[in-house]
Amino acid sequence: MYKHILRPLLFRLDPELAHELTLDWLVRAGRLSPVLALLNKIYARQAPDMPVELMGIKFPGPVGLAAGLDKGASCINALSCFGFGHLELGTVTPLAQPGNPKPRMFRVPEHQAIINRMGFNSGGIHPFLENVASTRKTLPLGINLGKNAVTPIEQAAGDYITGLKQLYLYADYFTINISSPNTKNLRDLQSEDALDALLSDIMKTRQQLAAEFQRKVPVAVKIAPDIENDNIPALAELLMKHKLDAVIATNTTIDHSSVEGCEFADEAGGLSGKPLRGRANEVVGLLYRELQGTVPIIGVGGISSAEDAWQRLLAGAEMVQIYSSFIYNGPAIVAEIINGLALRVAESGSESLQLAVQSARKEYK
Ligand SMILES: Cc1cc2nc3c(=O)[nH]c(=O)nc-3n(C[C@H](O)[C@H](O)[C@H](O)COP(=O)(O)O)c2cc1C
């Protein structure tokens, strides 16, 4: 239904308007139990259970929703019915901010890609908190934290710490987003010294909060695909030094060469979707070589099939997230990926996805 009816209608509209209308519909659907039951039946129950455990969390499935779709945590109920194993909400900034001027989201349909320069449009922490606090959650929820545009980059840690403190009770895990290309200088936080200082402040705060609330909420860092290969060992070193609970690889890329010649290819912003698949896979592989399982990797970028997801797991990811393929294929893509993974687990004769991946990785070596 999505591909043949809804998508053609939505794709006639400006991408951000289509996005807003869809979110609005999801908010309304989330208030109606019969609609939620129907969505569950059509989507979530089309895939087998495939639990994955990492960061000390039992995820019911290996495919999560990547950050950026539900920035304000307003659609948790409906999004929970599509078969995702977790939802990553946000990016949320401490204070409300409008983001960049519109237009700032562009489709590149020839490549099933999106270019966006949203710039952390956010309602701020307060409405976000009210939304998560008032939802009866059925899935693990990640909260992706960002910094306000007005906060000088040298004071970025303060914004992330505000997010951690105010939302600590509501997150199953946090993501520190230092990789959006659309907030000035944000990616500078990935440089060695800046990251060392930032992670030190963040993990110290997490330790204090864990003692105060008697619960350790895992913290992940989300990185860009545009990091130089030569810098990956130092990055991995820092993730291990500060005992990060996970790394999410990757965010969108500023390299638009793969969509050259297409309409909107020259728009500034981060490119996501199919053209990102190769580089995101490579970054996961390089990270895994350094980390060797000490810090689990969540793979994201260009995954639009079970084969893509399987390859990302073989490269070193423990589970995956999707965004653009959800826009291009609709909610059925989630069960499609999980069913394809289930086939590979069955073929390998393993008892779980994680065991199937482990034995396939050994064969690969
Ligand atoms: C319109 C749009 C908005 C996004 N906003 C965020 C965001 O707020 N925070 C974030 O960490 N990633 C954001 N992302 C990046 C995605 O979470 C994901 O890392 C990226 O799109 C690659 O995955 P994909 O190829 O499956 O889309 C956004 C992506 C898109 C397309």
The ligand as a MOL file (V3000), in Angstrom:
LIG
                    3D

  0  0  0     0  0            999 V3000
M  V30 BEGIN CTAB
M  V30 COUNTS 31 33 0 0 0
M  V30 BEGIN ATOM
M  V30 1 C 16.0330 14.1710 7.0130 0
M  V30 2 C 17.0660 13.5580 7.9140 0
M  V30 3 C 17.2610 14.0470 9.1880 0
M  V30 4 C 18.2220 13.4980 10.0280 0
M  V30 5 N 18.3760 13.9820 11.2910 0
M  V30 6 C 19.2740 13.4020 12.1200 0
M  V30 7 C 19.3980 13.8530 13.4560 0
M  V30 8 O 18.6790 14.7410 13.9080 0
M  V30 9 N 20.3430 13.2560 14.2340 0
M  V30 10 C 21.1480 12.2430 13.7800 0
M  V30 11 O 21.9750 11.7280 14.5360 0
M  V30 12 N 21.0150 11.7820 12.5220 0
M  V30 13 C 20.1050 12.3350 11.6920 0
M  V30 14 N 19.9750 11.8610 10.4240 0
M  V30 15 C 20.8820 10.7870 9.9580 0
M  V30 16 C 20.2750 9.3890 10.1090 0
M  V30 17 O 20.0230 9.0750 11.4530 0
M  V30 18 C 21.2220 8.3380 9.5060 0
M  V30 19 O 22.4220 8.3250 10.2420 0
M  V30 20 C 21.5470 8.6110 8.0470 0
M  V30 21 O 20.4030 9.0650 7.3630 0
M  V30 22 C 22.0780 7.3700 7.3460 0
M  V30 23 O 21.1290 6.3350 7.3360 0
M  V30 24 P 20.1790 6.0100 6.0890 0
M  V30 25 O 21.0590 5.8980 4.8960 0
M  V30 26 O 19.4840 4.7360 6.4570 0
M  V30 27 O 19.2340 7.1520 5.9640 0
M  V30 28 C 19.0200 12.4120 9.5680 0
M  V30 29 C 18.8080 11.8990 8.2810 0
M  V30 30 C 17.8510 12.4490 7.4580 0
M  V30 31 C 17.6490 11.8670 6.0800 0
M  V30 END ATOM
M  V30 BEGIN BOND
M  V30 1 1 1 2
M  V30 2 1 2 3
M  V30 3 2 2 30
M  V30 4 2 3 4
M  V30 5 1 4 5
M  V30 6 1 4 28
M  V30 7 2 5 6
M  V30 8 1 6 7
M  V30 9 1 6 13
M  V30 10 2 7 8
M  V30 11 1 7 9
M  V30 12 1 9 10
M  V30 13 2 10 11
M  V30 14 1 10 12
M  V30 15 2 12 13
M  V30 16 1 13 14
M  V30 17 1 14 15
M  V30 18 1 14 28
M  V30 19 1 15 16
M  V30 20 1 16 17
M  V30 21 1 16 18
M  V30 22 1 18 19
M  V30 23 1 18 20
M  V30 24 1 20 21
M  V30 25 1 20 22
M  V30 26 1 22 23
M  V30 27 1 23 24
M  V30 28 2 24 25
M  V30 29 1 24 26
M  V30 30 1 24 27
M  V30 31 2 28 29
M  V30 32 1 29 30
M  V30 33 1 30 31
M  V30 END BOND
M  V30 END CTAB
M  END
